[in-house]
């Protein structure tokens, strides 16, 4: 037995070819609407089957299961659930702008509830669906055999209104998806009529009529540019938001009332999401969320706490819930058996072309019927005029066939006329009937003339279409529900909305620990109980509001930003979070300064100077945080050498810094004084300019001062000196400066600490952790050449390490 019909094919070839066939099927026959009637095959079959069954708007409702069974048995060999789902969607007035099916019983809800089973619900065609099917019996559309070749079904419906636009479409097939929004029937018909009259009309002309989509759920659609682009190309994006208002209620409180939500948003999930934001305290000021929707309409109430920022909260909800969604147009329809991205004009042109075909086919049908009747009526009139001979002839005949043959032979009647005469009932032979027949003949002649005129001229044909569309719009048009706004509103969510405002105590330590504590926790702790290690100390400790901003500066030129509300909240006795947990610090990196600002929009300036002799001024506005501030430090000054570090970080307003001077002190005991105005203002990335001519020296300190002030100096040999700033004559930037200690031949004094004198006492700490209190008043002023007085023995007490002002409280 020969197997000569076996083919060898690669799996790729078979899979490719089969999947291609399947894709073509689902694109053309399942998921995408036809551009002419805007229906997918299953929807078209439902409407057609219900119409065939006489299940129309003027008859009582029938069980949905009956309609589904009919569709499945005759036209659509798929699952009953998919047919019923399509049928339910056609009846949902929150999905379709003008539903095509009326349903009794539970047909689902905006909350995403499923409809009742088809055995419980009843349905019939809506009156407007009759317009979709009107004249289908007059051979207006192509009919094809169904799946088992037992009945005919239409490939498209006559669709006497532009249903694709009016009811929109949504679907997903292979390689194509479609999302066509719903539109207003009155507007769409007006645009169609305008295009009929002006085939060259531009998109702008048509948009005088069709302002944009009109969703059954209303709402506000923003972004005319996106709508116009979609109408041009089939793709576009606009923003759809709920209709809301803020109402005042008793007790000085407010509530947000939502009366319309965006299209296809699930209401119950939306309410749940808003309530979750309240529970998780994502947004401050939400008291309660209630769904108060009833048969009067949709109503969601978001009740706010007293003094809550209603507009701010509403903006937050727009941004973080489905109260506002991005609506993406993707207008794909089957045009000439192919899927295409179609714009507004293309859709209307295809619809007009379809209407011309439907109307001319209907007119041809009516014409043929009228001519056929006219022929019969002419025969009857002729027969009545020679009635006696006709009766005689029929009586003389053997049977009906013979009678017909004799009539044709004797009086030249046609076959059809003879059939009509022999089928005539006797009472019709009364003399009154001839006048009725003559009147009918005249009517028919008039009708035939009109039909022929319509078929002979497109202008007449268009007139008919226009007249019918106008009548239809008058009957079914309804006011627009969706408001169109030209511009997309940008939503600014203020931090105040999401953060509870309160005063807190903030601490930043020299070693890099950061925390915030409630004032209650701070006040309950004893003095000095700040949770830091013994050798660590605070560089910043002050009360701040949770809406303030914290800037932390390190000696390596790194800037760390934290909104105060993002600092981890701890008890005042706890150490707090170390900066290296989030941004990472170098091994020898320390915090020099930290500042709290209530806004980063201030006009102030920072002055930065480094050990190796660079200086610059930088505006606060240049130090604004970037997006990655949580995980990495920004740079506020570029350090050219690895061993360089910052020794001055100062901040002031432009007015405060206007008359300041720069006082530089080097380790080698040189001093230089010049105006701060000589230091240029640079950005955060700059390395700055030369501060002082150092040669092989380095800077111990750079101080901002004015000439009335004095400085305190401590040397490596344990000497202390108090000196007026004016002892160093003012010159200009980048000079060598002058000596401010007397140079000794053996073991000269080198300056290790320098500070401006603003308080009465200072506490000096040595590397042996000894603390020595220096009272400035106990020392007299020295000149440039004095070496001061010894205040510690470096052999027994250690070398001077650091010093800080001594407050009265600390001393006690």
Number of C-alpha atoms within 10 A of each C-alpha: 3 5 6 6 6 7 7 6 8 8 9 9 10 11 11 11 12 12 13 12 12 13 17 17 14 15 24 21 17 18 24 26 29 26 29 27 23 27 26 23 20 24 20 22 24 25 28 23 21 22 20 12 12 13 19 22 18 11 10 10 17 17 16 23 18 16 25 23 16 18 24 19 14 18 25 19 14 12 10 17 12 12 21 22 15 15 25 24 19 24 23 21 18 17 22 21 26 25 23 26 24 23 23 15 14 16 22 15 16 20 14 13 12 13 17 13 14 23 10 13 19 20 26 27 26 21 16 19 24 17 17 22 18 16 19 21 11 15 17 23 20 14 15 12 13 15 14 11 10 9 12 15 19 19 15 25 28 25 24 24 26 26 25 24 25 26 26 24 26 17 16 14 17 14 7 18 17 25 20 26 25 23 28 26 27 24 24 26 23 19 22 26 20 16 19 20 14 11 12 9 14 11 15 13 14 21 18 12 17 22 19 24 23 29 27 25 23 23 25 22 28 22 18 19 15 21 26 22 16 24 24 18 16 23 22 19 19 23 21 27 23 22 18 19 14 16 13 12 11 6 8 9 15 20 21 20 20 21 19 23 27 26 22 14 17 16 22 15 15 17 20 14 17 22 18 13 16 17 13 9 14 15 20 20 21 23 15 15 20 15 16 13 14 8 5 6 9 17 17 21 21 23 22 22 17 14 10 18 17 24 14 19 23 20 18 21 18 17 16 14 15 22 26 22 20 14 20 19 21 23 26 26 32 22 18 11 13 12 20 16 19 23 20 21 20 17 23 25 17 17 23 21 13 21 23 17 16 24 22 22 18 21 22 20 16 17 20 14 13 19 15 13 17 20 15 21 20 16 19 22 18 15 22 19 12 11 14 11 15 20 16 10 17 20 11 12 15 9 11 14 12 14 22 23 19 19 25 17 11 11 15 13 22 17 13 15 24 25 19 16 22 16 10 12 9 7 8 11 13 9 10 9 15 19 11 11 16 15 12 16 20 13 14 20 15 12 16 21 13 15 22 14 14 20 18 12 10 13 14 15 20 20 15 16 20 19 11 14 20 15 10 18 17 12 11 12 15 14 10 18 18 23 18 19 15 13 14 15 10 8 12 10 17 13 16 16 21 17 17 16 15 12 16 21 22 25 23 27 24 20 22 23 21 23 23 28 23 17 16 12 14 19 12 12 13 10 10 9 12 19 14 19 10 6 8 13 16 19 17 19 17 12 16 20 19 23 20 17 19 23 19 22 22 26 21 25 23 20 23 23 20 17 18 24 22 15 17 12 19 16 19 26 17 14 17 24 18 17 19 13 10 13 15 13 20 10 6 8 17 17 24 23 20 22 16 21 16 15 10 18 10 12 11 17 21 20 20 22 27 28 22 26 25 23 27 24 24 23 21 19 15 14 20 14 17 11 7 10 16 15 14 18 23 21 18 23 27 17 20 12 8 7 9 18 22 23 21 20 20 16 17 15 14 13 10 11 19 12 13 17 20 24 23 24 28 27 21 21 25 23 26 27 29 22 19 22 14 13 18 12 18 17 17 23 16 16 20 25 18 18 27 25 16 19 8 7 15 20 25 24 23 28 21 19 21 17 17 8 13 18 18 18 23 26 23 19 21 22 20 22 24 25 22 18 23 15 16 21 13 17 12 16 22 16 16 15 23 15 17 24 24 15 16 9 6 6 9 16 21 21 25 23 21 24 20 19 18 12 11 13 19 20 17 21 19 17 13 13 14 15 15 16 16 18 13 18 10 7 13 12 16 17 18 19 12 15 22 23 15 14 15 18 12 17 9 9 17 18 21 25 16 14 19 12 16 17 13 9 7 9 9 5
